[in-house]
Amino acid sequence: MVLSVLVANPKGGSGKSTLATNLAGYFANHGDKVMLGDVDRQQSSLNWLSRRPAALPGIHGWEISPGEPAKPPKGTGVVVLDSPAGLHGKRLNSLISRVDRILVPIQPSPFDMWASEEFFHQLLEEKAIRKNKVFLAVVGMRVDPRTRSARELEAFLRRHDVEVLSWLRDTQLYVQAAAQGLTLFDLPAGKVARDRAAWQAIVEWLRPSAREHWCDK
C-alpha cells in the first residue's frame, strides 16, 4: 500500500519544505520508491530535489497540477506532498482526499500560533479526519524546550487537542544539508544522532513498521 502524507500549514516559513524533504529522504534511505509532490508555486521542494546528488537514494519529483491524476505512478511506496502557504477551501479538501496522513509543522512564535488557529479548526471539521480516514498530527519546528515560547506553544497545542509527535530543535544542520540537496538521513550518523532520534516518533506514526527498520547508517 502507498503511504501518502500531506505537509501543511497556512503560514509561510513554518518549516513545511524542511519537514517534507527530510521525510522523503528518510524513506528513500530505507528503500522506498518516493514521490515528492510540490503544490507550492515557489517549488521549494523541487528546487531542492534538483540539487540532490545522483549517487544518493533517489527521490522522484511530482508536480501536482489541476487535471493531473490523483494516483501516483505505479510502484510508488511513499508520497510526500509539500503544500503552499494560505492553503484552504476546495484546494485543501482536494489534497486531503489524496492522503491518509497530515503533518502540520509549527514554530513557537505568536504569529505561527495565530495563523494556525483557524487552520486547526478547519482540519478538525473535515469529514475524513472526523471519521478517522485521515489522521492528523503536529511537529514542533525549531524548538528550544527551555524557552517560554516553547511552553506557550505546548499549551496552545493542548487546547486544540492535536497529537504532537516530536519537537525538532533549531539547528543549522537542516540548512546546510538542504543547500546541497541532502537530508538529515544522508549525513553521517555520528554527526546527526541527536536529531535523528527526534524523528523516530514521526516515522513510526507514519509507518509503525518503521520501528523494525530504524537504523543508524
C-alpha positions as CSV (number, residue, x, y, z in Angstrom):
1,M,0.0,0.0,0.0
2,V,1.1,3.6,-0.7
3,L,1.8,5.8,2.3
4,S,0.6,9.4,1.4
5,V,1.5,12.4,3.6
6,L,0.4,16.0,3.3
7,V,2.7,18.5,5.0
8,A,0.5,21.6,5.5
9,N,0.4,24.9,7.4
10,P,-1.2,28.2,6.2
11,K,1.8,30.3,7.2
12,G,4.9,30.7,5.0
13,G,8.2,29.9,6.7
14,S,6.7,27.3,9.1
15,G,9.1,24.6,8.1
16,K,7.0,22.7,5.5
17,S,9.7,22.1,3.0
18,T,12.2,21.1,5.7
19,L,9.8,18.6,7.0
20,A,8.7,17.3,3.6
21,T,12.2,16.9,2.1
22,N,13.6,15.1,5.2
23,L,10.6,12.8,5.3
24,A,11.3,11.9,1.6
25,G,15.0,11.4,2.5
26,Y,14.2,9.1,5.4
27,F,12.0,6.8,3.3
28,A,14.3,6.9,0.3
29,N,17.2,5.8,2.5
30,H,15.1,2.9,3.7
31,G,14.4,1.5,0.3
32,D,11.1,3.0,-0.7
33,K,10.3,4.5,-4.1
34,V,9.4,8.0,-3.0
35,M,7.5,10.7,-4.9
36,L,7.9,14.3,-3.6
37,G,5.0,16.4,-4.7
38,D,5.3,20.1,-4.7
39,V,2.0,22.0,-4.6
40,D,3.6,25.3,-3.8
41,R,4.2,28.0,-6.5
42,Q,7.7,28.6,-5.2
43,Q,8.6,25.0,-5.9
44,S,11.0,24.9,-3.0
45,S,11.0,21.1,-2.6
46,L,11.5,20.5,-6.3
47,N,14.3,23.1,-6.4
48,W,15.9,21.3,-3.5
49,L,15.5,18.0,-5.4
50,S,17.3,19.4,-8.5
51,R,20.4,19.8,-6.2
52,R,20.3,16.2,-4.9
53,P,23.4,14.2,-5.9
54,A,22.7,11.4,-8.2
55,A,24.7,8.9,-6.1
56,L,22.2,9.2,-3.2
57,P,19.0,7.1,-2.8
58,G,16.6,8.5,-5.5
59,I,13.6,10.7,-4.8
60,H,11.2,11.4,-7.7
61,G,9.6,14.8,-8.2
62,W,5.9,15.1,-8.9
63,E,4.5,18.5,-9.6
64,I,0.8,18.4,-8.7
65,S,-1.3,20.4,-11.1
66,P,-5.0,20.8,-11.9
67,G,-6.2,18.0,-14.1
68,E,-3.4,15.6,-13.1
69,P,-4.3,12.0,-11.9
70,A,-4.7,11.8,-8.2
71,K,-2.9,8.5,-8.0
72,P,1.0,8.4,-8.0
73,P,2.9,6.4,-10.7
74,K,2.8,2.6,-10.3
75,G,5.3,1.2,-7.9
76,T,5.4,4.2,-5.6
77,G,5.7,3.3,-1.9
78,V,5.6,6.8,-0.3
79,V,4.1,10.1,-1.5
80,V,5.0,13.3,0.4
81,L,3.1,16.5,-0.6
82,D,4.6,19.9,0.2
83,S,1.8,22.4,0.2
84,P,1.6,26.2,-0.2
85,A,1.0,28.9,2.4
86,G,-2.6,30.0,2.6
87,L,-3.9,26.6,1.8
88,H,-7.7,26.4,2.5
89,G,-11.1,25.7,1.0
90,K,-11.5,23.5,-2.0
91,R,-7.8,23.2,-2.7
92,L,-7.3,21.9,0.9
93,N,-10.2,19.5,0.5
94,S,-8.8,18.2,-2.7
95,L,-5.4,17.5,-1.2
96,I,-6.9,15.8,1.9
97,S,-8.8,13.4,-0.4
98,R,-5.4,12.2,-1.8
99,V,-3.7,11.4,1.5
100,D,-4.0,9.3,4.7
101,R,-1.7,11.3,6.9
102,I,-1.4,15.1,7.5
103,L,1.5,16.6,9.3
104,V,1.4,20.3,10.5
105,P,4.7,21.9,11.2
106,I,4.5,24.8,13.6
107,Q,7.1,27.0,15.2
108,P,7.0,28.5,18.7
109,S,6.0,32.1,17.8
110,P,2.8,34.0,18.4
111,F,2.5,34.6,14.6
112,D,2.6,30.9,13.8
113,M,0.1,30.1,16.5
114,W,-2.3,32.8,15.4
115,A,-2.1,31.7,11.8
116,S,-2.6,28.0,12.8
117,E,-5.7,28.6,15.0
118,E,-8.3,28.7,12.2
119,F,-6.4,26.0,10.2
120,F,-6.8,23.5,13.0
121,H,-10.5,24.3,13.3
122,Q,-10.9,23.7,9.6
123,L,-9.0,20.5,9.6
124,L,-10.8,19.1,12.6
125,E,-14.1,19.8,10.8
126,E,-13.1,17.7,7.8
127,K,-15.2,14.6,7.4
128,A,-12.3,12.4,6.6
129,I,-10.5,13.4,9.7
130,R,-13.5,13.2,12.0
131,K,-14.2,9.6,10.7
132,N,-10.5,8.6,11.1
133,K,-10.0,8.0,7.4
134,V,-7.2,10.6,7.5
135,F,-5.0,11.2,10.6
136,L,-3.6,14.5,11.8
137,A,-0.6,15.3,13.9
138,V,1.8,18.2,14.7
139,V,5.6,18.5,14.6
140,G,7.2,21.4,16.5
141,M,9.9,23.0,14.4
142,R,13.0,24.9,15.6
143,V,12.0,24.4,19.2
144,D,14.2,25.1,22.2
145,P,12.2,23.4,25.0
146,R,13.9,25.6,27.6
147,T,12.2,28.7,26.4
148,R,9.0,30.4,27.4
149,S,7.8,30.4,23.7
150,A,8.1,26.6,23.6
151,R,6.0,26.2,26.7
152,E,3.4,28.6,25.2
153,L,3.3,26.5,22.0
154,E,2.8,23.3,24.0
155,A,-0.1,24.9,25.9
156,F,-1.6,26.1,22.6
157,L,-1.5,22.7,21.1
158,R,-3.0,21.1,24.2
159,R,-6.0,23.4,23.9
160,H,-6.6,22.2,20.3
161,D,-6.4,18.5,21.3
162,V,-4.0,17.6,18.5
163,E,-1.3,15.0,18.8
164,V,2.2,16.3,18.9
165,L,4.7,13.7,17.6
166,S,8.0,15.4,18.2
167,W,9.9,18.7,18.8
168,L,12.7,19.3,16.3
169,R,15.5,21.6,17.6
170,D,16.7,24.7,15.9
171,T,20.0,23.7,14.2
172,Q,21.9,24.7,11.1
173,L,22.2,21.1,10.1
174,Y,19.0,21.3,8.2
175,V,20.0,24.5,6.4
176,Q,23.5,23.1,5.5
177,A,22.0,19.8,4.2
178,A,19.3,21.5,2.2
179,A,21.8,23.7,0.3
180,Q,23.4,20.5,-1.1
181,G,20.1,18.6,-1.8
182,L,20.7,16.5,1.2
183,T,18.6,15.5,4.3
184,L,19.5,14.6,7.8
185,F,19.4,10.9,6.7
186,D,22.1,11.4,4.1
187,L,24.6,12.7,6.6
188,P,27.0,10.6,8.8
189,A,25.1,9.1,11.7
190,G,27.6,10.3,14.3
191,K,27.0,13.9,13.2
192,V,23.2,13.8,13.5
193,A,22.4,11.1,16.1
194,R,20.6,13.5,18.4
195,D,18.5,15.0,15.6
196,R,17.7,11.6,14.0
197,A,16.4,10.4,17.4
198,A,13.8,13.2,17.4
199,W,12.4,11.9,14.1
200,Q,11.8,8.4,15.3
201,A,8.3,9.1,16.7
202,I,7.4,10.8,13.4
203,V,8.3,8.0,11.1
204,E,6.8,5.4,13.5
205,W,3.5,7.3,13.5
206,L,3.6,7.4,9.7
207,R,4.5,3.7,9.4
208,P,4.5,1.7,12.6
209,S,6.8,-1.0,11.0
210,A,9.5,1.7,10.8
211,R,10.4,0.7,14.4
212,E,11.7,-2.5,13.0
213,H,13.8,-0.8,10.3
214,W,15.2,2.1,12.2
215,C,18.9,2.2,11.7
216,D,21.9,4.4,12.2
217,K,23.5,4.4,8.8
